[in-house]
């Protein structure tokens, strides 16, 4: 835990590799000291078609799905740490957003074969 999903405009691949985005998100999440580094799962999904309002604008959005039990302050610090890492890319004309979503600990199920 957590599950980190990075959604981004495919056109950004001309400026930054998906692996670089995953590394940035992983580093910020690992440095939060909320999770064991080996349990952080990071995935990327590129979107070729996207709009904000009636404009096509580049974006990077990170969703961090974490088990319940963390304080609001911990979740705020986590989202800010990820946002700060993304801003270090110095990409211009890009909307960066981060959201933290809780998964109820008693309902989450996992199986590894």
Buried (B, 14 or more C-beta within 10 A) or exposed (E): BBBBBBBBBBEBEEEBEBEEBBEBBBBBBBEBEBBEEEEBEBEBEBEEEBEEEEEEEBBBBBBBBBBEEBEEEBBEBBBEBBBEBBEEBEBEEBEBBBEBEBBEEEEEEEEEE
